Amino acid sequence: MSPKLITPPEAAAKLGVSLRTLRTLSTQPDGPRVIRIGRSVRYSADDLDRWLQNRMEH
């Protein structure tokens, strides 16, 4: 089963942050992982859930 990929606006809405904040977070070593498909940027919904859960635990 392939992961559900979401666009940056969908990912930002899921996290409750702006697109600019999402981009900034994604450049950090411990930020959400970006998946590039050609020139398109996507995020795995499952990875975002795990990343957010880890942030809430720290």
C-alpha positions in Angstrom: 0.0 0.0 0.0 1.4 3.4 -1.0 1.4 6.2 1.6 -1.2 9.0 1.3 0.7 12.0 0.0 -0.6 15.5 0.6 0.3 18.9 -0.8 2.0 21.6 1.2 -1.2 23.6 1.7 -2.9 20.4 3.0 0.1 19.7 5.3 0.1 23.2 6.7 -3.6 23.0 7.4 -3.2 19.6 9.1 -0.5 21.1 11.4 -2.3 24.4 11.9 0.6 26.5 10.6 1.2 28.8 7.6 2.9 27.6 4.4 5.9 29.7 5.3 6.2 28.1 8.7 5.9 24.6 7.2 8.7 25.4 4.7 10.9 26.7 7.6 10.2 23.6 9.7 10.9 21.3 6.7 14.4 22.7 6.4 15.3 21.8 10.0 17.0 18.5 10.6 14.2 17.4 12.9 11.4 18.9 10.8 8.8 17.1 8.8 10.2 15.0 5.9 9.6 16.3 2.4 9.0 14.0 -0.5 10.0 15.4 -3.9 8.4 14.0 -7.0 9.9 15.8 -9.9 9.5 19.5 -9.0 6.5 18.8 -6.8 6.7 18.7 -3.0 4.5 16.3 -1.0 4.3 15.1 2.5 3.3 11.7 3.8 0.2 12.1 6.0 1.5 9.3 8.2 5.0 10.9 8.6 3.3 14.2 9.6 1.2 12.4 12.2 4.3 10.7 13.6 6.3 14.0 13.5 3.6 15.8 15.3 3.2 13.1 17.9 7.0 13.2 18.6 6.9 16.9 19.0 4.0 16.6 21.5 6.0 14.1 23.6 9.1 16.4 24.0 
